[in-house]
Amino acid sequence: MNYLADSNRYAEMMYRRCGKSGLKLPAISLGLWHNFGRTDNLKTCRDILTCAFDNGITYFDLANNYGPPPGSAEENFGKMVSDNFKAYRDELVIATKAGYTMWNGPYGDWGSKKYLVSSLDQSLKRMKLDYVDIFYHHRPDLETPLEETMSALDLIVRQGKALYVGLSNYKTTEGVKAMTLLHRLGTPCIIHQPKYSMFERWVEDGLLELLAKEDVGCIPFSPLAQGMLTDRYLNGIPEDSRVAKGVGFLTPDHLTPDRIDTIEKLNHLAIERRQKLSQMALSWILKDRRIPSVLIGASRTQQVLDAVHCLDNMDFTSDELNKIESILK
């Protein structure tokens, strides 16, 4: 299938430098955690990816275990890169990760050098790529020496299998040790991927300060709290939602009356700002210049377009910020 990207794809997107590196990222990036596995419609996946690229989204975020089943998101992405994006490979920032269970036995999980190197080799085969732009360690491993895990990331860059390395789900104390080791090895960490939203703000307790001090970019995932920071659940649980399907970590127990009340109040404020709630939630994160990009997920193209339009209103008054804080208390 021939695909010709929109000639104006870079006109409206905002690009920010990622930490102390030469890499610039789009303010909105696309994650393939859900909706791109073997159980999903490949045409819909392709439509979402081409819509994203046509609107200036150049960063595509994967992991070895994304699917379902694990590995299938990379397989599908590889097909689409070969069929649609081969001519645009140098315009894309493709990232993957390893750190969660991928195969049986003691070598298919966590952070050993054997696991990380083998996993990336498998990911490259699935995606039909010679290299990825960013390779992340997906989660800390308390049993493997941190020196081994970080030296594996350094080795992968020196082998030419990744251009940059990053960390994901590392807390502040774990992160500073890992970043120090990577700096000494000569392969600095340029990016950190934590979970961050209006409903989950642990990164504000030291991590963002650390990343600024170390000149490391931050690219939050789950900025919409698995869909809670949208208008999707204001009138109950839709049949086609993640909650109803049992996909992901969001369950009906999360949607308590108090939480729905909070969502309704935030939605009212977003309407006053002439935004959708999802757009306000993304703008609220991107107001922090320590965050070059935020990761969204999408099951249809309209969600991509909605996210991009959060850039139309990035400014908050002090009164709006105070209202948000009072609502979230």
N, C-alpha and C positions, 0 to 999 in steps of 0.2 A: 504494500500500500504506500503510494507516494504521499509525502507530507511536505508542504511548503510553509515554513513558519511565517508568521505575520511580520512584515517589514518594519512595523512600528512597535515591536515588542519591548523595546527599551525606553520608550518615550515617557511612560508614566511611573514606572517602578523606581523606588528609592533604593540605592545601594550604599552600604556602610562597610567600612574597613573592619576586618575581623581581628581584634586584638592588635598585637605588634607584628603584623604580617602584611604581605602585599595583596592578600586575598580580600576581595570585596564580596559581600553576600547581599542578596535581595532582602528587603525588610520582611517579606513573606516568603517562607520556604515550604516545600511540600514533603510531608512524611508519608511513607507507605506502610505504616504499621498495620492498619486494617484496610479492607476493601480492595486489595490488590493480589490476593492469594488465588489458589486453584479453584476455590469455590465461587469466585467472583467472575462477572462477565468481562471478558477481555476487551471488548469494544468500549465498554464504559470506562475501563481503566485507561485505555488509549485516549479517549476523549478528555478525561481529566488531565492527563499529562500534557497533551497538546494545548489545551486551554491554559494550563499553568504557564507553559513556555511562551505562548502567544501573548501573555500578559506580563512577561518579564521575570517570571520565577525560573531561576536557573539552578537552584539548589534542590536536589532530590535525595531524601534521607531514607536509608534502608538499614536492615540488620540481618544477620544470618538466620534468625529465628522468626522473621516476619512471614506472615501467611494469612490464614492457615492453609495447609500445614506448613511447618517451618521450612524455609528455603524457597517456597513457591512464589513469594513476592519478588525475590531476586530473579527467579526463572522468568516470570512474566515481564519484569522490567527489562531483562536481557533481550527478550523477543522484541519488545517495543523499541529498544535502542537500535537493534539491528535493522528493524523494519522502517522506523520513522526518524530516528535521531542520529544516525551514523554520521551524516554530514554536519551535525551540530555538536559533535562530542567535545570539541574544544571550547564551546560556549557553556558547557554544563559543569556543575560541581556535583559529583556523585559521591555519596558517603555511605559507608556500611560499618557494622559493629560486630563484635564478638564478646561473649561473656555469659550467655545463658546456654542451657542444654541443647545440644545439636545431635549427638549420637551417643550410643551406649558405651559404657566402660569409663575408666578414670580419666580419659584424655579428651572427652567431648564437652567440657564445661569449664567455666571459671576463667583463670588467668595465667595458666602455664604457657611457656614459650611454645611448646609442642601444640597445644590447642590453638593459640592465636595464629600462628603461622599456617597451620593446616586449615583452619577455618577460613582465613582470607583466601587461600588458594582455591578452596571450594567455592567461595563467593564469586571470585573472578571468573571461574568456569561457568557458574550459573548465569552471570550477567554478560558473559562473552566480552570481557574487558581485559586489557593488559594491565590496568592499574585503576585504583580509585583515587579521588582527590583527597578525601579525608577518611582515615580509619580510626575508629574509637574503641577503647576498652569500655564495654557496656556496663560493667558494675565492678566494684572492688571485690577482691578475693583475699579473705583474711588468712588463708592457709598458705598460699604461694607467696614467697618473698616479693615485696613490691619491686625490688631491684630487677628480678627476673621478668616481671610483667612489663616494666618500662623499657628494659633492654630489648624485649621482643618488639615493641613499637618502634624503637630506634632501628632495629635490624630491618624491619619491614620497609621503612623509608629508604634505608641504604640499599636495599634490594631493588628499589624502583617500583614496588607494588603499591605504594601510597605516596602522595606528595606531602601530606600533613597528617598529624595525629591529634586526637582529642580524647577527652574523658567524658563519661556519662554516669550520672547517679553517684558521683563521689561527693561526700560531705566535705566541709571546710578543712578539717584536720587531715583527712585522707588526701584531699586535693593538693594541699600545700606540699606534702611530702612527695607526691607523684610529680608535680610540676618542677620541684627542685631537682629531682633525679633526671627528668627529661632535659632540663636545661644543662645539667652537667654532661649529659651524653651528647649534646649538640643537636638534638632534635626537639625543639621546644614545643610544648603544648600550645596550640593556637586557639582552641575552642573547648568549651565545656557545655554539656547538654543536661540540664537539670529539669525536673518537673516544677513548673511555676505557673500560677494563675492567681486570680483574685481570691480563690478558695484554698490555695496552698502556697504559703509565702515563706517557707523556711529559708529560702535563699537570701532573704533580707537580713538574716541573723548571722552575717559574716561572710557568706560565700561571694556575694556581689562585690563586697569590699576587697576580698582576696583577688578576685579576677581582675578588678581594676588595677590593683597594685602590681600584679604579675603581667599585665597587658595581655590578658586572655579574653577572647570574646565569649559571650554567653548566648546560647540559642535554646530557649525554653521549649519543652514539649508539653502537650496537654494544656495549652493556654486557655482552652474553653472548658476545662474540667470535664472532659469526655462528653461534651455537649450540654452540660448543665448551664453554662454561661451563654445560652442562646434562648430564643423564644420557643424552642421545640417542646418543652415539657410544661409550659404554662397551663395547658388545658388537658393534662393527663399524659399517659405514655402511648405514643403512636405505635401502631403494630409493626412498622418497618424500622423502628429505632433500635439502637444497640441494646438498650435495656430489655426490650421485648424479645429480641433475638438471643439474648444471653451472650453477646459478643463483648469482649473487653472486661474491664473491672467495675463498670458502673452497674449497680443493681437497684431495684426499686427501694431498697432500704436507705439509699443515699438521698432519695427525694422525699425527705420528711416535710411536714407542713411548715416548719420554720425555714427550711431551705427554700421551699417554693415561695414563701413570703419574701425572702431576701432576693430571689431571682426577679420577682415581680417589681420590687422597688428599684432594682438596678435597671430593669427594662424600662421603667418609667423615666428614669434619668437619661437613658440612652435615647429615648424618643425626644426628649427635650433638646438633646444635642443633635437631633436629626440623623441619628445612626441606629442601626440594629444593635441589639445587645452584644452579639458576637463581635461586631466591629468595635464597639467601645472597649470590650475586654482586651482585644488585640492592641488597640491604640494605647490603652492604659499600661501595657507592658512595654511597648515600643517607645514610650515617652522617656524611658531611661536610656541614655546614650551608651551605657555599658553593654547594652543588648543590641547587637547589629541586626539580628534576625529572629523571627519567631516561627516555630513549626506548626503548621496546620495539618489536619487530616481532612479528607474529602471523599464522599461517596457519590457526588454528582458535581457537574461543572459549575452550577450556580453557587455552590459553597465556596469555590475558588474565587469567583468573581466578587462575591460578597466580602471575602477576606481582603482582597486587593483594595477594595474601596474603603477600607478602614484608613488608608493613607490620606483620604480626602479631609479628614478631621483628626489631626494628631495632637492638637493643643487642648489642655485642660485649664480651666480657671482654678484658682485656689478654693473657691466655693464648691466647685464640682468635686475636687479631690477630697475636700472635707466631707461632702455628702456621701461619697463612696466609702470613706472610712467609717462614718457613723452607721451606714447600712451594714457593713461587714462585721461590726462589733457583735 
